[in-house]
């Protein structure tokens, strides 16, 4: 590898922008489908009156667990297949196209209990496709960046995702959801879409699908012209993905078991954080009396606070280190979640929910910074690959425990206890992680 990195240095600014736009579209769609609109519509409207003793919120948790388990099984296979840069465009196009098509199909989910199960299937499939699409998408980062620019370009994608969530939430709120009418002749939003049969939500899903399709198109069109990666590609059979994953984990275990401990602990608390965000809106509407319109406003404010928290956490991280930021953030999140579980009413949800959102950003950004600090020089790519795969391996745990607690205690709010259990496990794991001292001459680039 004596040659310089000509490939990564020739990435045009327009290609980087196209890459970030995909994140803007994907994160926005996920916010609408999995968190603030369609999942709430399923549990608070479509699923009301379903047969059996299991609540719609519990079924939503089970659906999230199934989607996470599917991704955990398929992600290593997709990861191996897209090691070839020529395949990344194909994998990204197929998975993105499926996510768009499945979101469009949500238009047919009417506000009747008989449509609840089809809605859950569409929700799980869309979540799985979106998560699997991130495998080739993240792999393209290496084609677009050098080790010196990877942090800035990755940060651009992260910021673009937050921006996409906020903008799409505002568009759907003002156009389709705002208002409080619920009668047969009621309409919602500036577009005055009828409420009857859930049409106002169903049409919003078409906008979310179009949002991803339009913003993903630039990257899909230029993906075949991205600079070639300087890594040597060695063909691997599909089923070799599991073998390769085990080999890499074993190698890191022999080199530094402490890194493996961190990977396990971070996988747990990242799953808990993702589930809090995914199911928070469902709890707000079904337990704390937040209206379907106001929960979108909550989503906007929560996204802004999460982004601001990540920025502020970066300054604190620089002064006191990544591990104290992660531990402190997790303690604050767990405290807010358990406090919320004992309270009632919209005000409690707003206060505890926004406090929780403020600490989500720092915990995630500092976890990534700590991994970079702990990884062996030259092995950062392997470390981040394991970071992603271990996170997906337990992606079913918090949603499953949410449903277990809801069923066991007969109350939707009890699901916060199941999520908190996963967060506590991640916190205890982090307390056992030994952090190497920082070296001023080799400080990682902030991301």
C-alpha positions as CSV (number, residue, x, y, z in Angstrom):
1,X,0.0,0.0,0.0
2,X,2.8,2.4,-0.9
3,X,0.6,4.4,-3.2
4,X,-1.4,7.4,-1.9
5,X,-5.1,7.2,-1.6
6,X,-6.1,8.6,-5.0
7,X,-9.6,7.1,-4.9
8,X,-10.8,8.6,-1.6
9,X,-9.2,12.0,-2.5
10,X,-11.1,12.4,-5.8
11,X,-14.6,12.3,-4.3
12,X,-16.5,15.3,-5.6
13,X,-18.4,17.5,-3.2
14,X,-21.6,16.7,-5.1
15,X,-21.1,13.0,-4.4
16,X,-20.7,13.7,-0.7
17,X,-23.9,15.8,-0.8
18,X,-25.7,13.0,-2.6
19,X,-24.5,10.6,0.1
20,X,-25.8,12.8,2.9
21,X,-29.1,13.4,1.2
22,X,-29.9,9.6,1.4
23,X,-29.5,9.8,5.2
24,X,-31.8,12.8,5.2
25,X,-34.5,10.8,3.3
26,X,-34.0,7.6,5.3
27,X,-34.0,9.1,8.8
28,X,-37.0,11.2,7.9
29,X,-39.0,8.2,6.7
30,X,-38.1,6.2,9.8
31,X,-39.2,9.0,12.0
32,X,-42.6,9.1,10.3
33,X,-43.1,5.4,9.9
34,X,-41.6,3.7,12.9
35,X,-41.8,6.4,15.6
36,X,-44.2,9.3,15.3
37,X,-47.0,8.6,12.8
38,X,-47.7,5.2,11.4
39,X,-46.8,3.2,14.6
40,X,-49.0,5.6,16.6
41,X,-51.8,5.2,14.1
42,X,-51.6,1.4,14.4
43,X,-51.7,1.3,18.2
44,X,-54.1,4.1,18.9
45,X,-56.6,3.7,16.1
46,X,-56.3,0.6,13.8
47,X,-55.5,-1.8,16.6
48,X,-58.2,-0.7,19.0
49,X,-60.7,-3.5,19.5
50,X,-58.5,-6.4,18.2
51,X,-59.3,-9.8,19.6
52,X,-57.3,-11.4,22.3
53,X,-55.8,-10.2,25.5
54,X,-52.6,-8.7,24.1
55,X,-52.6,-4.9,23.7
56,X,-51.6,-3.3,20.3
57,X,-48.5,-1.7,22.0
58,X,-47.3,-5.2,23.1
59,X,-47.8,-6.4,19.5
60,X,-45.8,-3.4,18.3
61,X,-42.9,-4.4,20.6
62,X,-43.0,-8.0,19.3
63,X,-42.9,-6.7,15.8
64,X,-39.9,-4.6,16.6
65,X,-38.2,-7.6,18.1
66,X,-38.9,-9.7,14.9
67,X,-37.6,-6.9,12.7
68,X,-34.4,-6.7,14.8
69,X,-33.9,-10.4,14.7
70,X,-34.3,-10.5,10.9
71,X,-31.7,-7.8,10.5
72,X,-29.3,-9.5,12.9
73,X,-29.5,-12.7,10.8
74,X,-29.2,-11.0,7.4
75,X,-26.8,-8.1,8.1
76,X,-23.6,-10.3,8.1
77,X,-24.6,-11.7,4.7
78,X,-25.3,-8.3,3.3
79,X,-22.1,-7.0,4.8
80,X,-20.0,-9.7,3.0
81,X,-21.9,-9.2,-0.3
82,X,-21.3,-5.5,-0.4
83,X,-17.5,-5.8,0.3
84,X,-17.3,-5.4,-3.5
85,X,-17.9,-1.7,-4.2
86,X,-19.7,-2.6,-7.5
87,X,-22.4,-4.4,-5.5
88,X,-23.2,-1.6,-3.1
89,X,-25.3,0.4,-5.5
90,X,-27.4,-2.8,-6.3
91,X,-27.9,-3.6,-2.6
92,X,-28.7,0.0,-1.7
93,X,-31.1,0.4,-4.7
94,X,-33.0,-2.8,-3.9
95,X,-33.3,-2.2,-0.1
96,X,-34.3,1.5,-0.7
97,X,-36.8,0.6,-3.3
98,X,-38.4,-2.0,-1.1
99,X,-38.6,0.6,1.8
100,X,-40.3,3.1,-0.6
101,X,-42.8,0.4,-1.9
102,X,-43.7,-0.9,1.5
103,X,-44.3,2.6,2.8
104,X,-46.6,3.3,-0.2
105,X,-48.5,0.1,0.7
106,X,-49.3,1.6,4.1
107,X,-51.8,3.7,2.2
108,X,-54.1,0.7,2.1
109,X,-54.1,0.2,5.9
110,X,-57.5,1.5,6.9
111,X,-58.7,2.4,10.4
112,X,-60.2,-1.0,11.1
113,X,-59.0,-3.8,13.4
114,X,-58.9,-6.2,10.5
115,X,-56.0,-4.2,8.9
116,X,-53.9,-4.2,12.1
117,X,-51.9,-7.4,11.3
118,X,-51.1,-6.3,7.7
119,X,-50.0,-2.9,9.1
120,X,-47.6,-4.7,11.5
121,X,-46.1,-6.7,8.7
122,X,-45.5,-3.6,6.6
123,X,-44.0,-1.8,9.6
124,X,-41.6,-4.7,10.4
125,X,-40.6,-5.2,6.8
126,X,-40.0,-1.4,6.2
127,X,-37.8,-1.2,9.4
128,X,-35.8,-4.2,8.3
129,X,-35.2,-2.9,4.8
130,X,-34.2,0.5,6.1
131,X,-31.7,-1.0,8.5
132,X,-30.2,-3.4,5.9
133,X,-29.9,-0.5,3.5
134,X,-27.6,1.2,6.0
135,X,-25.0,-1.6,5.4
136,X,-24.0,-0.6,1.8
137,X,-24.7,3.0,2.6
138,X,-22.1,3.1,5.5
139,X,-19.7,1.1,3.3
140,X,-19.7,3.9,0.8
141,X,-18.3,6.3,3.4
142,X,-14.9,4.7,2.8
143,X,-15.1,5.5,-0.9
144,X,-15.9,9.1,-0.2
145,X,-13.4,9.9,2.6
146,X,-9.9,9.7,3.9
147,X,-9.1,8.9,7.5
148,X,-8.7,12.7,8.0
149,X,-12.1,13.5,6.5
150,X,-14.2,10.5,7.6
151,X,-15.4,12.2,10.8
152,X,-16.5,15.4,9.1
153,X,-18.4,13.5,6.3
154,X,-20.0,11.1,8.8
155,X,-21.0,14.1,10.9
156,X,-22.6,15.7,7.8
157,X,-24.7,12.6,7.2
158,X,-25.7,12.5,10.9
159,X,-26.7,16.2,10.8
160,X,-28.6,15.7,7.5
161,X,-30.6,12.9,9.1
162,X,-31.7,15.1,12.0
163,X,-32.5,17.9,9.6
164,X,-34.6,15.4,7.5
165,X,-36.5,14.2,10.5
166,X,-37.4,17.7,11.7
167,X,-38.3,19.0,8.2
168,X,-40.5,16.0,7.3
169,X,-42.2,16.0,10.7
170,X,-43.1,19.7,10.2
171,X,-44.3,19.1,6.6
172,X,-46.6,16.2,7.6
173,X,-47.8,18.0,10.8
174,X,-48.8,21.2,8.9
175,X,-50.1,19.4,5.8
176,X,-51.9,16.3,7.2
177,X,-52.0,16.0,11.0
178,X,-52.6,19.5,12.6
179,X,-56.0,19.9,14.2
180,X,-58.1,18.0,16.6
181,X,-61.3,17.0,14.7
182,X,-62.3,13.3,14.8
183,X,-65.8,13.1,13.5
184,X,-67.0,11.6,10.2
185,X,-66.7,15.0,8.5
186,X,-63.5,16.2,10.2
187,X,-60.5,17.2,8.2
188,X,-56.9,17.7,9.3
189,X,-54.0,19.9,8.2
190,X,-53.7,22.7,5.7
191,X,-54.6,20.3,2.9
192,X,-57.8,19.5,4.8
193,X,-57.5,15.8,4.4
194,X,-60.5,13.8,5.7
195,X,-60.0,11.9,9.0
196,X,-62.5,9.2,8.2
197,X,-60.9,5.8,7.7
198,X,-57.5,7.2,8.6
199,X,-57.0,8.9,5.2
200,X,-55.0,11.7,6.7
201,X,-52.4,9.3,8.0
202,X,-52.5,7.1,4.9
203,X,-51.8,10.0,2.6
204,X,-49.0,11.2,4.8
205,X,-47.3,7.8,4.2
206,X,-47.3,8.5,0.5
207,X,-45.4,11.8,1.2
208,X,-42.9,10.0,3.4
209,X,-42.3,7.4,0.6
210,X,-41.8,10.2,-2.0
211,X,-39.5,12.0,0.4
212,X,-37.1,9.0,0.6
213,X,-37.4,8.3,-3.2
214,X,-36.5,11.8,-4.2
215,X,-33.6,12.3,-1.7
216,X,-32.2,8.8,-2.4
217,X,-32.2,9.2,-6.1
218,X,-29.0,11.4,-6.4
219,X,-26.9,8.8,-4.6
220,X,-28.4,5.9,-6.6
221,X,-27.5,7.7,-9.8
222,X,-23.9,8.5,-8.9
223,X,-23.0,5.4,-6.8
224,X,-21.4,3.7,-9.8
225,X,-19.1,6.7,-10.2
226,X,-17.9,6.9,-6.6
227,X,-14.1,6.5,-6.2
228,X,-12.9,3.0,-5.9
229,X,-11.9,2.0,-2.4
230,X,-8.2,1.4,-1.8
231,X,-9.0,-1.8,0.1
232,X,-8.2,-5.0,-1.6
233,X,-11.4,-7.0,-2.2
234,X,-11.3,-10.7,-1.6
235,X,-14.4,-12.6,-2.7
236,X,-16.2,-14.4,0.2
237,X,-19.1,-16.7,0.0
238,X,-22.3,-15.4,1.5
239,X,-22.4,-17.9,4.4
240,X,-18.8,-16.9,5.1
241,X,-20.2,-13.7,6.6
242,X,-20.9,-15.5,9.9
243,X,-17.5,-17.1,9.9
244,X,-15.8,-13.8,9.2
245,X,-17.7,-12.1,12.0
246,X,-16.7,-14.8,14.5
247,X,-13.1,-14.6,13.3
248,X,-12.9,-10.9,13.8
249,X,-14.5,-11.0,17.3
250,X,-12.1,-13.8,18.3
251,X,-9.1,-11.8,17.0
252,X,-10.2,-8.7,19.1
253,X,-10.8,-11.0,22.1
254,X,-7.2,-12.2,21.9
255,X,-5.9,-8.7,21.3
256,X,-7.9,-6.7,23.8
257,X,-10.8,-8.3,25.7
258,X,-11.7,-4.9,27.0
259,X,-12.8,-3.8,23.5
260,X,-15.1,-6.8,23.3
261,X,-16.6,-5.9,26.7
262,X,-17.3,-2.4,25.3
263,X,-18.8,-3.8,22.2
264,X,-21.2,-5.9,24.3
265,X,-22.1,-3.1,26.7
266,X,-22.6,-0.5,23.9
267,X,-24.8,-2.9,21.9
268,X,-27.1,-3.2,24.9
269,X,-27.5,0.5,25.7
270,X,-27.8,1.4,22.0
271,X,-30.6,-1.0,21.6
272,X,-32.3,0.5,24.7
273,X,-31.9,4.0,23.3
274,X,-33.2,3.1,19.9
275,X,-36.3,1.4,21.5
276,X,-37.0,4.4,23.7
277,X,-37.1,6.7,20.6
278,X,-39.1,4.2,18.5
279,X,-41.8,3.6,21.1
280,X,-41.8,6.9,22.9
281,X,-44.5,8.4,20.7
282,X,-46.7,5.3,21.2
283,X,-46.4,5.7,25.0
284,X,-47.1,9.5,24.7
285,X,-50.4,8.9,22.8
286,X,-51.6,5.7,24.5
287,X,-50.6,6.4,28.1
288,X,-49.9,10.1,28.7
289,X,-52.7,11.7,26.7
290,X,-50.7,13.4,24.0
291,X,-52.7,14.0,20.8
292,X,-51.5,12.6,17.5
293,X,-50.8,16.1,16.3
294,X,-48.9,17.3,19.4
295,X,-46.7,14.2,19.4
296,X,-45.2,15.4,16.1
297,X,-44.4,18.7,17.7
298,X,-42.7,16.7,20.5
299,X,-40.8,14.8,17.9
300,X,-39.5,18.0,16.4
301,X,-38.4,19.4,19.7
302,X,-36.9,16.1,20.8
303,X,-34.8,15.8,17.6
304,X,-33.5,19.3,18.0
305,X,-32.6,18.6,21.6
306,X,-30.9,15.3,20.7
307,X,-28.7,17.1,18.1
308,X,-27.9,20.0,20.6
309,X,-27.1,17.4,23.3
310,X,-24.7,15.7,20.9
311,X,-22.9,19.0,20.3
312,X,-22.7,19.9,23.9
313,X,-21.7,16.4,24.9
314,X,-18.8,16.7,22.5
315,X,-17.3,19.6,24.5
316,X,-17.8,17.8,27.8
317,X,-16.3,14.7,26.2
318,X,-13.2,16.7,25.2
319,X,-12.7,17.8,28.8
320,X,-13.5,14.8,31.0
321,X,-13.5,11.8,28.5
322,X,-16.0,9.6,26.7
323,X,-16.8,7.1,29.4
324,X,-18.0,9.6,32.0
325,X,-20.2,11.2,29.4
326,X,-21.7,7.8,28.5
327,X,-22.2,6.7,32.1
328,X,-23.7,10.1,33.1
329,X,-26.0,10.2,30.1
330,X,-27.3,6.6,30.8
331,X,-27.9,7.4,34.4
332,X,-29.9,10.5,33.4
333,X,-31.9,8.5,30.8
334,X,-32.7,5.6,33.1
335,X,-33.8,8.1,35.9
336,X,-36.0,10.0,33.5
337,X,-37.6,6.7,32.1
338,X,-38.3,5.3,35.6
339,X,-39.7,8.6,36.8
340,X,-41.9,8.8,33.8
341,X,-43.2,5.3,34.5
342,X,-44.6,6.6,37.9
343,X,-46.2,9.8,36.6
344,X,-49.2,10.6,34.4
345,X,-50.4,13.3,32.1
346,X,-49.0,15.3,29.1
347,X,-46.8,17.6,31.2
348,X,-44.9,14.6,32.7
349,X,-44.3,13.2,29.3
350,X,-43.0,16.4,27.9
351,X,-40.6,17.1,30.8
352,X,-39.2,13.6,31.2
353,X,-39.3,12.9,27.4
354,X,-37.4,16.0,26.5
355,X,-34.9,15.5,29.3
356,X,-34.3,11.9,28.1
357,X,-33.9,13.2,24.5
358,X,-31.2,15.7,25.6
359,X,-28.9,12.8,26.8
360,X,-29.5,10.5,23.9
361,X,-27.2,12.4,21.5
362,X,-24.2,12.6,23.9
363,X,-24.4,8.9,24.8
364,X,-24.3,7.9,21.1
365,X,-21.7,10.3,19.9
366,X,-19.3,9.6,22.9
367,X,-19.7,5.8,22.3
368,X,-18.4,6.2,18.8
369,X,-15.6,8.5,20.0
370,X,-14.6,5.9,22.7
371,X,-14.5,3.1,20.2
372,X,-12.1,5.1,18.0
373,X,-10.0,5.7,21.1
374,X,-9.9,2.0,22.0
375,X,-9.4,0.6,18.5
376,X,-5.9,-0.4,17.4
377,X,-4.4,1.9,14.9
378,X,-5.1,0.6,11.4
379,X,-8.0,-1.6,12.7
380,X,-10.6,1.2,13.0
381,X,-12.6,-0.2,10.1
382,X,-12.8,-3.6,11.7
383,X,-13.8,-2.1,15.0
384,X,-16.6,0.0,13.5
385,X,-17.8,-3.1,11.6
386,X,-18.0,-5.1,14.8
387,X,-19.7,-2.1,16.5
388,X,-22.4,-2.1,13.9
389,X,-22.9,-5.9,13.8
390,X,-23.0,-6.3,17.6
391,X,-25.6,-3.6,17.8
392,X,-27.8,-5.4,15.3
393,X,-27.2,-8.7,17.0
394,X,-29.2,-7.6,20.1
395,X,-31.6,-5.2,18.3
396,X,-34.5,-7.5,19.2
397,X,-33.9,-7.5,23.0
398,X,-35.4,-4.2,24.2
399,X,-38.5,-4.4,22.0
400,X,-39.1,-7.9,23.2
401,X,-38.7,-7.0,26.9
402,X,-41.0,-4.0,26.3
403,X,-43.8,-6.4,25.2
404,X,-43.0,-8.9,28.0
405,X,-43.4,-6.1,30.7
406,X,-46.5,-4.8,29.1
407,X,-48.1,-8.3,29.1
408,X,-46.8,-9.2,32.5
409,X,-48.0,-6.1,34.3
410,X,-51.1,-5.5,32.1
411,X,-50.1,-1.8,31.5
412,X,-48.4,-0.2,28.5
413,X,-46.4,2.1,30.8
414,X,-44.7,-0.9,32.3
415,X,-42.9,-1.4,29.0
416,X,-40.6,1.4,30.1
417,X,-39.4,-1.0,32.8
418,X,-38.3,-3.6,30.2
419,X,-36.4,-0.9,28.2
420,X,-34.8,0.4,31.4
421,X,-33.6,-3.1,32.2
422,X,-31.6,-3.3,29.0
423,X,-30.2,0.2,29.7
424,X,-29.2,-0.8,33.2
425,X,-27.4,-3.9,31.8
426,X,-25.5,-1.6,29.3
427,X,-24.6,0.8,32.1
428,X,-23.3,-2.0,34.3
429,X,-21.3,-3.3,31.4
430,X,-19.8,0.2,30.8
431,X,-18.7,0.5,34.4
432,X,-16.5,-2.6,33.9
433,X,-14.9,-1.2,30.7
434,X,-11.3,0.1,31.2
435,X,-10.6,3.1,29.1
436,X,-7.0,3.6,27.8
437,X,-5.4,7.0,28.6
438,X,-5.7,9.6,25.9
439,X,-2.5,10.6,24.1
440,X,-2.3,14.2,22.9
441,X,-0.3,13.2,19.9
442,X,-2.8,10.6,18.8
443,X,-6.1,12.1,19.7
444,X,-8.9,10.9,17.5
445,X,-10.6,13.3,15.3
446,X,-14.0,14.4,16.8
447,X,-17.0,13.0,14.9
